[in-house]
């Protein structure tokens, strides 16, 4: 599954996120803090993401992804002090873009991916709005293989354009990230997967007024991938946050399928 793939591939990912802070998050294509004026005391969320990758030519892949979520958020009533919660099920976003692989440099293959959000459903102070082409994600990576390890290191950037809600213009902030992934091949069918990322997201602004500091979102992950056959694999992962702004934990299961 780690060699160059052609044709149509599908990645279906189910993630469970828990957080004890006031933030709300999106997970695709990167962990991003979304703004909201309600001060939540914590949240639990179930995310479902479906990604398709199709080879347009030997070095160029086209990527599409659609995601939805079920979220339970807790908050404290400002008058009674009682703990309450809200539930919401919604379509989150549709993204598309490309992945280009360059000629190898020694044992490493440089890659660049660029994605944009065609549609995003977002909420601010109980107002739901749909936005089009308002977020972009760029990633530069080096992938390599040294028996028995498959690895990658990357730099990424995320850009969020201003959103207009009834309360005014909202800037979520943009992000810069760096990280790496490591898969140790334990057998022809099983790998041990490790990862670490440091992400910074600039301060959120509402009508030009800064209402948050720059956010540091470090995460570390571990998991395992099992290759059922040459066309199908299943992966399990657990990610832990390393700061008060990051999610406490994200547990995921992914099904990879080549058609």
Secondary structure, DSSP 8 states (H G I E B T S, - for coil): --S---SEEEEEEEEEEEESSS-EEE-SSS-EEE--SS--SEEEEEEEEEEEEEEEETTEEEEEEEEEEEEEEEEE-TTT--EEEEEEEEEEEEEEEEEEEEEEETTEEEEEEEEEEEEEEEEETTEEEEESS-EEEEEEEEEEEETTEEEEEEEEEEEE--EEETTEEEE---EEEEEEEEEEE-SSSEEEEEEEEEEEE---EETTEE-S--EEEEEEEEEEEEEEETTEEEEEEEEEE-STTS-SEEEEEEEEEE-
